Amino acid sequence: MKSVNSKLGDDKMRLLLAEDEVELSKALCTMLSRNGYSVDAVYNGQEALDYLESPNYDALILDIMMPIKNGIEVLKALRAKGDKIPVLLLTAKSSIDDKVQGLDLGADDYLTKPFATQELIARIRAITRRKVNDKTQNTLSYKDLILDRASFDITGPKAKVPLSNHEFQLLEVLLSNSETYFSLERLFEKIWGFDSDTDSSVIWVEISNLRKKLKETGCVATIKGKRNLGYRLEEIK
C-alpha cells in the first residue's frame, strides 16, 4: 500500500488509485502527483472499499482486474450504498460490452490500456469538474460577464457565445481567481497538464480566441497581460 502526498486538509484534489500492477501504479502516482493531485494507492478491491469509508477523496481511478474484489464488484458496492464519488475505470478490458457494463453500473468514464498521459489527465479533470459543479454555483461572473459552467457559454450585454473546452477551462481559471496574474506556463500546466506533449504555444491561440469571444458578448471584461506577471481578467478602460 502506498500513499503519495496524502496529508489531510490540503487544497489539492485527492484521488484514490486502485491498480494491482505495482510498477504501473507507481508510475501513475508519480505522474498524477506532478500534475498537482494528492494520490493514495491500493492494490486490491477490498482495500479500495476500506479507504473509501473516508469521505476525503474527490475521485477513484479503478482497475477492473484486481484480486480479492474486482473493479466491477467495487463499483457495484459503492453505488449500492449511494456513494456518488466520480469513478474512472482504467483497464485492459476494451470490448464494447465491457464498457457498456461499466458505464451502466455507474462509472463516470472508461479508459483502456495503453493510454496517453494527457488523455488520462483530461478525463480526470472532466469527472472531478462535475463533482465541483455539483457543490458550487453553476455560474461564475465578472462585471457584466457570466460564464455558465453547465453549457460552456459566456453571456454579456450583446450576445451569448459558446466556448470550446480549453477556452472554458482557461476562462474558469481566470474568473475563479480574478485578482491573480497567471503566467503562460502556469495556465498551460493547469489546463493541459505538466506532462502534456502539446506545444505550449497553443495557449497563445486560446487566449487570442477567448479575447475575441469576450468582445463578441459586448462585456467590459478582457484578458490583459503584464510583463513579468502574466495574465488576468480586467475591465476595459
Phi and psi in degrees as a GROMACS rama.xvg file:
@    title "Ramachandran Plot"
@    xaxis  label "Phi"
@    yaxis  label "Psi"
@TYPE xy
-131.467  135.341  LYS-2
-116.817  131.532  SER-3
-118.923  116.903  VAL-4
55.0963  44.6423  ASN-5
-93.8595  18.7363  SER-6
-59.0151  128.862  LYS-7
-73.6199  150.184  LEU-8
89.962  -2.17461  GLY-9
-80.0075  173.001  ASP-10
-100.622  13.917  ASP-11
-84.3311  152.393  LYS-12
-63.3831  132.874  MET-13
-103.802  123.059  ARG-14
-114.545  146.478  LEU-15
-109.967  124.859  LEU-16
-106.958  117.719  LEU-17
-110.496  100.771  ALA-18
-148.96  122.195  GLU-19
-87.082  -9.08044  ASP-20
-82.182  106.639  GLU-21
-60.5292  -45.4244  VAL-22
-65.36  -40.9324  GLU-23
-64.5682  -41.5897  LEU-24
-60.3644  -44.7429  SER-25
-61.299  -43.0453  LYS-26
-64.1398  -42.2898  ALA-27
-66.6659  -40.5546  LEU-28
-60.028  -43.9108  CYS-29
-63.3019  -47.4715  THR-30
-63.1179  -44.7311  MET-31
-67.2354  -38.8694  LEU-32
-62.718  -41.2421  SER-33
-65.8728  -23.6443  ARG-34
-94.3994  13.3994  ASN-35
94.5686  10.2201  GLY-36
-99.0675  151.886  TYR-37
-99.2471  126.791  SER-38
-127.625  133.972  VAL-39
-112.051  137.703  ASP-40
-114.689  134.207  ALA-41
-128.967  162.518  VAL-42
-121.448  7.49986  TYR-43
-152.023  164.725  ASN-44
-66.6161  -34.3131  GLY-45
-66.8249  -40.0726  GLN-46
-60.428  -39.4604  GLU-47
-59.1085  -47.1783  ALA-48
-63.4009  -38.884  LEU-49
-62.3563  -46.3673  ASP-50
-64.0967  -35.7711  TYR-51
-77.4336  -0.0518213  LEU-52
-64.888  -23.5921  GLU-53
-84.1033  138.066  SER-54
-86.8752  18.3814  PRO-55
-87.6677  0.419054  ASN-56
-100.411  142.978  TYR-57
-93.6846  -20.3088  ASP-58
-165.374  158.786  ALA-59
-122.302  126.199  LEU-60
-101.018  117.018  ILE-61
-126.414  116.217  LEU-62
-76.4246  148.867  ASP-63
-84.8582  -46.7246  ILE-64
-84.8472  87.8214  MET-65
-132.734  156.509  MET-66
-76.9672  167.611  PRO-67
67.0391  -67.0708  ILE-68
-129.926  129.763  LYS-69
-81.433  173.577  ASN-70
-61.9676  -35.7267  GLY-71
-65.4239  -40.6678  ILE-72
-64.8526  -39.5947  GLU-73
-62.2324  -47.6501  VAL-74
-60.1622  -45.3701  LEU-75
-59.1388  -43.5943  LYS-76
-64.6561  -41.553  ALA-77
-63.0207  -49.0279  LEU-78
-71.154  -30.2992  ARG-79
-64.2945  -31.6532  ALA-80
-96.8035  9.3542  LYS-81
83.3728  13.4367  GLY-82
-75.3338  118.964  ASP-83
-100.411  16.7571  LYS-84
-53.2591  134.114  ILE-85
-60.8921  133.046  PRO-86
-123.769  126.196  VAL-87
-108.641  115.016  LEU-88
-79.5248  124.257  LEU-89
-121.117  110.325  LEU-90
-157.26  160.57  THR-91
-83.2252  -8.87226  ALA-92
-78.7105  109.537  LYS-93
-115.842  6.29034  SER-94
-72.6225  156.308  SER-95
-59.6982  -40.045  ILE-96
-60.5565  -40.2774  ASP-97
-63.3869  -43.7765  ASP-98
-63.904  -45.8573  LYS-99
-60.9135  -42.6247  VAL-100
-60.6815  -47.7994  GLN-101
-61.3275  -44.4564  GLY-102
-69.0167  -39.6847  LEU-103
-64.786  -29.1311  ASP-104
-82.6506  -3.82896  LEU-105
115.572  7.99712  GLY-106
-68.0415  146.147  ALA-107
-86.6116  -24.0259  ASP-108
-161.665  169.862  ASP-109
-147.451  122.902  TYR-110
-131.039  128.757  LEU-111
-96.402  149.648  THR-112
-85.2409  143.772  LYS-113
-74.6708  160.01  PRO-114
-139.992  160.294  PHE-115
-87.1339  138.1  ALA-116
-54.8027  -45.1351  THR-117
-66.2309  -30.5991  GLN-118
-70.0594  -40.9711  GLU-119
-59.9343  -47.1878  LEU-120
-60.8532  -43.1841  ILE-121
-62.4033  -40.5319  ALA-122
-70.0652  -35.9289  ARG-123
-64.287  -43.3338  ILE-124
-58.4198  -41.8055  ARG-125
-64.0551  -47.7255  ALA-126
-73.4361  -31.2585  ILE-127
-77.4517  -28.1448  THR-128
-63.3314  -38.6556  ARG-129
-60.3073  -39.8634  ARG-130
-66.8651  -43.4896  LYS-131
-59.9355  -43.9939  VAL-132
-65.4349  -30.0944  ASN-133
-66.779  -29.8901  ASP-134
-91.4675  -20.8831  LYS-135
-121.623  177.933  THR-136
-64.7656  151.744  GLN-137
-83.3203  -5.83088  ASN-138
-130.28  152.915  THR-139
-123.248  149.506  LEU-140
-140.983  156.564  SER-141
-149.42  118.075  TYR-142
54.296  -119.646  LYS-143
-101.689  19.3937  ASP-144
-104.101  135.375  LEU-145
-126.568  129.931  ILE-146
-106.503  123.068  LEU-147
-92.5512  113.4  ASP-148
-71.9688  -20.9798  ARG-149
-82.3385  -41.1343  ALA-150
-99.3552  -12.0465  SER-151
65.6826  26.7676  PHE-152
-100.528  149.597  ASP-153
-114.614  144.318  ILE-154
-129.451  133.81  THR-155
-131.235  -169.926  GLY-156
-61.3397  -26.8482  PRO-157
-103.697  -29.4224  LYS-158
-162.109  159.83  ALA-159
-105.931  131.034  LYS-160
-129.972  130.413  VAL-161
-78.0332  148.631  PRO-162
-112.019  151.394  LEU-163
-73.5543  170.445  SER-164
-59.4481  -47.2143  ASN-165
-70.4039  -35.9211  HIS-166
-62.2179  -42.6291  GLU-167
-60.3906  -48.5746  PHE-168
-61.4939  -40.6462  GLN-169
-62.678  -48.5769  LEU-170
-68.6054  -34.6743  LEU-171
-61.0998  -43.2089  GLU-172
-61.2712  -46.6614  VAL-173
-67.9424  -38.2516  LEU-174
-70.3346  -35.1725  LEU-175
-73.9942  -15.6934  SER-176
-137.573  58.0816  ASN-177
-66.8285  -17.6138  SER-178
-99.1429  4.64265  GLU-179
-108.714  134.762  THR-180
-84.1494  138.584  TYR-181
-121.04  128.506  PHE-182
-70.2139  160.778  SER-183
-57.9188  -39.5193  LEU-184
-64.8457  -41.091  GLU-185
-69.1412  -40.104  ARG-186
-63.0762  -42.2666  LEU-187
-62.2348  -44.8812  PHE-188
-65.1448  -37.2018  GLU-189
-66.1183  -34.8439  LYS-190
-97.6457  -43.0301  ILE-191
-99.2874  -21.434  TRP-192
97.5437  152.232  GLY-193
-60.2662  -37.8544  PHE-194
-97.7762  14.0671  ASP-195
-63.0491  141.515  SER-196
-86.2219  -4.10689  ASP-197
-67.98  141.949  THR-198
-65.4703  126.62  ASP-199
-63.5043  -16.8554  SER-200
-66.1101  -12.5221  SER-201
-62.6068  -24.6054  VAL-202
-63.9376  -31.7398  ILE-203
-62.4133  -41.8723  TRP-204
-64.1557  -44.0483  VAL-205
-64.5939  -41.1434  GLU-206
-63.6834  -43.1257  ILE-207
-61.3685  -46.4593  SER-208
-64.1764  -39.5073  ASN-209
-68.5032  -37.7912  LEU-210
-59.1518  -42.1546  ARG-211
-63.452  -40.1497  LYS-212
-71.2637  -36.1196  LYS-213
-61.0429  -43.2974  LEU-214
-63.0726  -37.6366  LYS-215
-62.7744  -32.4679  GLU-216
-73.6373  -16.4883  THR-217
80.9484  12.2022  GLY-218
-78.8037  167.904  CYS-219
-90.7616  1.24788  VAL-220
-92.6223  144.601  ALA-221
-147.454  170.534  THR-222
-97.9377  117.815  ILE-223
-109.336  141.634  LYS-224
-107.765  147.609  GLY-225
-134.766  128.247  LYS-226
-52.9122  133.233  ARG-227
69.857  -0.444944  ASN-228
-115.631  -46.3465  LEU-229
122.547  -140.134  GLY-230
-129.876  147.263  TYR-231
-156.677  167.361  ARG-232
-76.7493  136.703  LEU-233
-141.203  157.478  GLU-234
-79.5711  135.378  GLU-235
-67.6486  125.485  ILE-236
